[in-house]
Amino acid sequence: MSPARVPSPPTPARTARQLREATGAARGRRRSEGDLNPLRQGLRLERVPDPCAFVLFGATGDLAHRKVIPAIYQLWRTNLLPAEFSLVAVARRPYSDEAFVAEARDSVAKYSRVLPIDEAAWAELAKRITYQQLDFGDDPGFDRLAKRLDELDTQRGSAGNRLFYLATQPSQVTEIVQQLGRAGLDHELRGGGWRRVVIEKPFGRDYESARHLNHELAKVLRESQVYRIDHYLGKETVRNLLVFRFGNGIFEPVWNRSYVDHVQITVAESIGVENRGSFYEETGASRDILQNHLLQLLTLVAMEPPSSFQADALRDQKLQVLRAIAAPDLEQVRRNVVRGQYGPGWVEGEAVAGYRQEPEVDPESETETYVAGCFQIDDWRWSGVPFYLRAGKRLPKRATEIAIQFKEVPLRLFRESTGDPAPNVLAMRIQPDEGIMLRFAAKVPGLGLDVRTVNMDFGYDTSFAVDSPDAYETLILDALLGDASLFTRADEVEAAWSVVTPIDAAWASMPAPHFPDYAAGTWGPEAADELIERDGRRWRRI
C-alpha cells in the first residue's frame, strides 16, 4: 500500500450560501416529484453521496454505454447524486468532450430504463462530463489525469472524493490499479477525501489467478477501498431476500433441513454470446455464471442470520457457506455436475445458430454454454439438503428464480381425494417479473373433497407504484455511499473459486461430451434432467 500523503486542502468551489441554495433546490425537486406520486413517499433514499468525481475507465466500451452511463443518468435524474458531481470518461480513443457527450446521450436514449430522456436533467449532467484520452500504460497520461482531478476539486467542489470504475477487460485491471498507485490517486486524504475502486467480474479465471489478483490489488489499495461488483446482487428481489428471511418471523424457523427438501436456483438466458465469442471461449458458463451469480444466490439463501446488516457481518456469513461446500473430486464431478453446449434451434419463434457457428468461436469448441450441478452444504442447518444449480444460454426464456421446495407432510391425508396436492414451494423471481410466489394446498369450493394446489403471488410492479431500479443504479449508488454490503470481499471470491476450479480441472482431464448436446430453445441437455431425476425430483417449469 502506498504511504498516505497530506496535500493542501482544495479551494472551496462554492460558498456556504451557494451550497445551501443548491441543497435546497435539490430537496425541492425531490419534494415536487414526491408530491406528483404520493405512493413514492417514504420509498426514496434521502441520503445523497458526498461530492465526488466518478472516473470511468473503458468509457467507450460496450459495458459503459449499455449499463454504467445510463445508470448514472438515472441516478442524476432522480436527484440521488450530489450537485458537486463530475463524470470523467477515460479511454484510449481520441474524443473531444462534445463528441463523447453526444455519443453518451445516444446510449442513454437507447438503453435507459426510463424513456424518453428528460432533456433538462441530461443537459445538467452533460455539463459535468469531461473526456480524457489515456493509454493505460502511459505514465504521463495518469499524471495528467491526477492534475485534472485536482482541478475539478477546485472548480466543482468534489472535495477529493473519487470513485474509479474499471469497465475494462479483466487483463487491464492490475495495470490500471498500479498506475493509480504510482500517480498517488489511491491516497485518501486525512479529514476527508475517499478513494474507491469498482472492479467488474470475472475476478480471475481460477483460484490461483484470483489469489494473485487480490495480492496485486493489496499492494496499492486497502480491502475497504475495493468494490468487486456482481450485478445480480443489486437486483431488487435478491436484496429483498435478506428482508424476507430475517424480517419475517414465520419463515426463518422452517428455513432448514428439517423442513426443506431441496433448493433449485436457475439462471436462464434466451440470448447467445452476442458477439462476445472470443470472451466466452475463454470463460464458459462455469466461470461466467456458476462462480459468481449462482454461488452468490446460494450463499444468500443458505447463510446464517448476521449480527447486523453491516457489510462485513453479511459477508462473513456468506463466506461460511462457501467454505462449507466441499471441493468436488473427479468422481463427484462426473456424477454431480453436467455441462452442455447449444446447437442450432428456435428461440422465441426465430431460428438461431448453434454456439459453434457464432462469430469468433472455434468450430470444434468444447466450451460449455450450460452448467448444472448438485451441491451439498455441510453444516448444521443444511446437511443432507441438495442445492440444484443450473444456468445456460439459448434457453427458451430469460428467467432467474430461487425455489425452496419443502418436504411433503408426514401423513398424506388427502391421498384419495381428487387432485392430491404437491409439496409447498416458495419461489423468488429475480427477473424479469420480480416477485415472490408461495404454493400451498386449498379445498375447491363444493360438496366433495377436491384439493388443488394454488399460488399466492406477490409482484413488485403491482404492489408498489414505483419502478424497480436497475441493478447498476443500486450498486453504483452503494459504492458512492461507501456501502460494500452487496459487493464481494477478497476471501469470498477465493472461496467461490475453490468450489469451481476443481470442476474446471476435472473437465479438462475428461473427454468432452458430444457437443452440441441441446438445441437452442430447449431447457438444456438430457443429462441435466437425469442429474435431478435420479434423486426422485424434477426441475421446476419456469
Stockholm file with secondary structure:
# STOCKHOLM 1.0

chainA/1-542         MSPARVPSPPTPARTARQLREATGAARGRRRSEGDLNPLRQGLRLERVPDPCAFVLFGATGDLAHRKVIPAIYQLWRTNLLPAEFSLVAVARRPYSDEAFVAEARDSVAKYSRVLPIDEAAWAELAKRITYQQLDFGDDPGFDRLAKRLDELDTQRGSAGNRLFYLATQPSQVTEIVQQLGRAGLDHELRGGGWRRVVIEKPFGRDYESARHLNHELAKVLRESQVYRIDHYLGKETVRNLLVFRFGNGIFEPVWNRSYVDHVQITVAESIGVENRGSFYEETGASRDILQNHLLQLLTLVAMEPPSSFQADALRDQKLQVLRAIAAPDLEQVRRNVVRGQYGPGWVEGEAVAGYRQEPEVDPESETETYVAGCFQIDDWRWSGVPFYLRAGKRLPKRATEIAIQFKEVPLRLFRESTGDPAPNVLAMRIQPDEGIMLRFAAKVPGLGLDVRTVNMDFGYDTSFAVDSPDAYETLILDALLGDASLFTRADEVEAAWSVVTPIDAAWASMPAPHFPDYAAGTWGPEAADELIERDGRRWRRI
#=GR chainA/1-542 SS CCCCCCCCCCCCSSCHHHHHHHHHHHHHHHHHHHHHCGGGTTCSCCCCCCSEEEEEETTTSHHIIIIIHHHHHHHHHTTCSCSSEEEEEEESSCCCHHHHHHHHHHHHHHHCSSCSCCHHHHHHHHTTEEEEECCTTCHHHHHHHHHHHHHHHHHHCCTTCEEEEECSCGGGHHHHHHHHHHTTTTCCCTTSCCEEEEEESCCCSSHHHHHHHHHHHHTTSCGGGEEEECGGGGSHHHHHHHHHHHSCTTTGGGSSTTTEEEEEEEEECSCCCTTCHHHHHHHHHIIIIIIIIIHHHHHHHHCCCCSSSSHHHHHHHHHHHHHTBCCCCHHHHHHHEEEECEESEEETTEEECCGGGSTTCCTTCCCCSEEEEEEEBCSTTTTTCEEEEEEESSCSSCEEEEEEEECCCSSCTTTTSBTCCCCCEEEEEEESSCEEEEEEEEECSSSSCBEEEEEEEEEHHHHSSSCCCCHHHHHHHHHHHTCCTTSBCHHHHHHHHHHHHHHHHHHHHSCCCSSCCEETTSSSCHHHHHHHHTTTCCCCCC
#=GC SS_cons         CCCCCCCCCCCCSSCHHHHHHHHHHHHHHHHHHHHHCGGGTTCSCCCCCCSEEEEEETTTSHHIIIIIHHHHHHHHHTTCSCSSEEEEEEESSCCCHHHHHHHHHHHHHHHCSSCSCCHHHHHHHHTTEEEEECCTTCHHHHHHHHHHHHHHHHHHCCTTCEEEEECSCGGGHHHHHHHHHHTTTTCCCTTSCCEEEEEESCCCSSHHHHHHHHHHHHTTSCGGGEEEECGGGGSHHHHHHHHHHHSCTTTGGGSSTTTEEEEEEEEECSCCCTTCHHHHHHHHHIIIIIIIIIHHHHHHHHCCCCSSSSHHHHHHHHHHHHHTBCCCCHHHHHHHEEEECEESEEETTEEECCGGGSTTCCTTCCCCSEEEEEEEBCSTTTTTCEEEEEEESSCSSCEEEEEEEECCCSSCTTTTSBTCCCCCEEEEEEESSCEEEEEEEEECSSSSCBEEEEEEEEEHHHHSSSCCCCHHHHHHHHHHHTCCTTSBCHHHHHHHHHHHHHHHHHHHHSCCCSSCCEETTSSSCHHHHHHHHTTTCCCCCC
//
